[in-house]
Amino acid sequence: MRKLILFSSSFLFFISCEKKASVDGKLVDSTSTTEKKKFEMYEFSEMAMLMEQMYVDNQRLKERLEKGEPVGEFPAHFAKIHKAVMTDPSENDAFFKENAQVFLTAQEMIYKEPEKAKEHYAKAIQACISCHEVKCSGPIPRIKKLQLN
């Protein structure tokens, strides 16, 4: 009799521990693979890739400015800011275009007036921050790291 009770209680214990979930009102064993989730890799938009490259370029420029080294050549790919496809195309509005032009002008002036490079660089970085305060605030802490010491 003891063996029967022990066996029955063990059996009930294992059955009660089996994970079940309800899908559309039906109980389903959660260990079954009724639905497989696909792993989706995030892909950068053209604009996101361009901004990543501009960040790297400005990191290098910041280092040169702080060391008093020549600024070099204007990175021509910065001009793609007007045509690069954004993650959300509706974000490419008048506000963005205006701020993009302020940024681009400040960046160009760094190379046209190297004696005022630090001043123009500060304006360019501030243009990034000003735009991101309205459009996409996530990168602001990272952009602030580009400010001159």
N, C-alpha and C positions, 0 to 999 in steps of 0.2 A: 504494500500500500504506500509506503514512504517513497519508493522509487517512482510510482505513478504520479504522486503529488509533486515530487521534485522535477520529473520530466515535464509535467503539465505546466508548472510555474515557469520553468526555463523556456519552454516553447512560447508561452504567452509573453514573456519578457522580450524575447527576440523579435516577435511579431510587432509588439508595441514600439520597439525602437526603430523599426524600418521607416525611413523618411518617405512621406507621401506629400504631394502637393495637389492643389485643385487647379485644373485648367478647364475653363468653360464649364464649371460645375461638376466635372468628372475627377475622381481621385486618380492621380498618376504617380507612379513610383519616381521619385526625384533622381534616382540613380540611372534611370533610362535616359537615352539621348533622343528625345522626341524632337528637339529643336537645337541645332548647332548654331552658335553665334560665329559670325565671320569676324576675323581680325582685320580691321581696316587701318591702314597706315595713313597718317596725316600727310597731305601734300601741300607744300607751300604754294601760294599764288605767286604770280610774277612779282607783284608789289612786295609781298613778304620777303621773297628772295632778294629783291633789290634793296630793301631796307636792311636786311641782314648784311649785305655787302657794304652798304653805306656806313653801317655801324663799325664794321671792321676797318674800313678806310679812315673813318674819323678817329678811331682808337689810335691808329698809326700816326695820323696827323697831330693828334693831341700830344703824343710822345715827342714828336719832332719839335712842336711849338714849345713845349716845356724845356727841352734841351737847347733851344735856340738854333736848331738846325734848319736848313732850307726846306720850304714847304713842298717843293717838287712840282709836278704837273697836275692840273685839274683833271680829276677822273671823269672822262667823257660819259661813262655809263650813268652818271647822276642825272643826265638830261632825260633818261627813260622814265623819270618819275611822272611825267605827264601822260605817258602812253601805257605804262605797265598795268596789266589786268589785276584788279583787286579781288580779294576773297569775296567781298560783297560789293558788286559793281555800283550799287546805289550810293555807296560812300564817296564815290568820285564826283562830288558835287562842287558848287561854286566855292564853298568854304575851303575844301581840300585844295582845289586848284589855286586859290589865292595864297594859302599857306605854303604850298609846294613851291610857288614862284618866289615867295619871300626867302624860303630856305635855299633855293637854287641860286638866287642872286647873291645871298650872303656867302655861299660856298665859292661861287665864282670870284667874288671880291677878295677872298683869302689869297688867291693866286695872282690877281691883277694888282693888288696893293699889299705885297708881302710885309711892308713896314707896319701895316695895320692888321696883320693876319690874326692876331689874338682877339682883337675887337670884332672882326668879321666872323671868326670862328664862334665866339660867344653868341652872336646874333643867330647864326645858323643852328646851333644847339637849342637856343631858346625858341626858335621857330618850330623845331621838332616837338618840344615840350608843349608849346601853346596849341599846336594842332592835336596832339595826343590827349590833351586835357579834355577836348571836345569829342574826338572821334573814337579813340581806343586807348584807355588809360593804362592798360596792362604794362606796356614797355617803359613807362615814365621812370621808374626807379633805375632801370638799366640805362636809359638815355642820360639821366642825371650824372651817371658815372663818367660821361664824356666831358662834363664841364671841367674847365681848367682849374687847377689848384691855386 
